Amino acid sequence: MQVCNFQRQHQRYWSLEQPPHCVSWNLDIVKEFTERELATGNAALEFDSCAWGHKDPGNGKPFLKRQCFASNAQLIGPHRRCSCSPRVHQIVEGTVRSGSRKGERRSTIAGEYPVEFCNALAGVICERCWPLATRRNSFGSKLVRQDVRHIQ
């Protein structure tokens, strides 16, 4: 929360990410910060990882894992919800039984972000950062667009 407060005080972007029912969202310090920030027009974003192609690499069944971001960067683009058939999702237990990740714990793989989601989020972040690219950074040097282009 100290980093988020620092970012907010210096008019920079901040974001928090946890599953929507995670206990940390109910901590007083987090609750006060997010309620204050959301009241000023900032957004919370929830998405289902299966909607971004998150699947068990062995059997191809989708992982239903809901995530929540709170941010002042207006992360609207990555919002997607599950449209899978009922009871089709892979239960996150045990290990992957086949494929290139055979033997890995499903919980480890389910904790990763789908590549398609990462690309969409990076695109939104780059879009929001372009206006900042000509401002001076905290070290006094002027940033130019070429400095941030490599992350696209």
N, C-alpha and C positions, 0 to 999 in steps of 0.2 A: 504494500500500500504506500510505502514511502516513495517508491519509484513513480507510482501513478500520481501521487500528490506533487512530486517534483516536476513531472512532465506537465501537469495541468497548470502549475504556477508559472511555468516558463512558456506557456502557450504552445505546447508540443502535444503530439498524439500519445495516447496511452490505450492499453487494452488489458482486459482480464479474461481468462478462459478457464472454465471448469465445467463438468457435467452440471446440468441445470438443478439437480437435487442434491448437489454436494453441500456438505455442512459449512464449508467456508463462505458460501453466499450469505449465511445467516449470522456470521460473526459481526458484532457491532461495528467494528471499524470498516468492514467491507460493505455492510448494509448502509451505513451512513454515507459513505463515499458514493456508492452506486445510486442510491435514492436521490442524493443531491445532484449528481451528474445527469441522471435520466430526466430529472425535473427541468433541466436547462435545455432539453432537446436532443441530448445524446441518446444513442440507441443500444438496445440489447438485441442480440441476434441468436436465434436457436436454429440448429440444423441437425439433420439425421445423416450419419456417415454413409448409410446404405444408398442414400439419394445421390451421393458423389462416387458411387462405384466401389465402396469399401467391401471387399469380399474375403472369405477364407481362401487362401491361395491353393489349397488342396482340393476342395470339393466345389468351390465357386459359389457357395451359399453366402448371401449378404450378411454383414454384421449390422445390427440395429444398435447404434450407439449415438445417443443424443448429446450434443455439445452446446454450450452457451458462451457467447462472448458479450462483454459490455465494453464499449469503446466510444471515444469521441471522434472517431474517424468515419462514422456513418458507413459501416460495413454491410450495406444492403445487398449487394450482388450475390454473396455466397449463401443466401437464405434458401434452403431446400428442405422439403419434408419427405418422409417415406411414402412411396407409392407401391411397395411390394405387396404381393399376395399374402393373406394371413398365414401364419405358421411356416413361413419359408425361411426365416432367419436362422443363421448358425448360432447355437448357444455357445457363449464364450467360456468354454471349459475344455480341459485336456490339451492335446497337442495336434498339430496338423499331421495328417496321415499320409499325404503324398505330395509330389511336386517339389519345386526348388527349395521350399522352406519346411520340408518334412522334419518332424521332430521338434519344431519350435512351438512354444506355448501360444495358444490362441489369444490369451490375455495380453501378451506382448504385442502381437500383430494388431489386435483390436485397439491398442493404445496409440497406434500410428495414425497420422492424418492421411487420407487418400490423396494421391498425387494431383488428381483433377481439382480437389478442393484447395490444395496448396497453391496451384497455379492461379486459380480464381482469386484467392486472398492476396497473393503477391501482386496481381494486376490491380486490385482495388487500392492496395497500399501505395503502389507506384503512382497511380492516378492522383491520390491524395497528396503525395510527396512532391509532385512537380512544382507546385507553387512555392514550396519551401526550398527548392534546389538553388535558388538565387540569393537566399538569405545567408548571412554569416552564421557559421556554426559556433558552438560554445568555445572553440579554440581560436576564434578570430579569423579563420580562413574562409574565403568565399567558396561555396560549393557551386559546381556547374553541372548541367544535366549529364555530362559524360560520367561523372562520379557515381551516379546511381543507375545508369543504363545497364550495367552488367547484371543487375538482379532481375531483369525482365525475362 
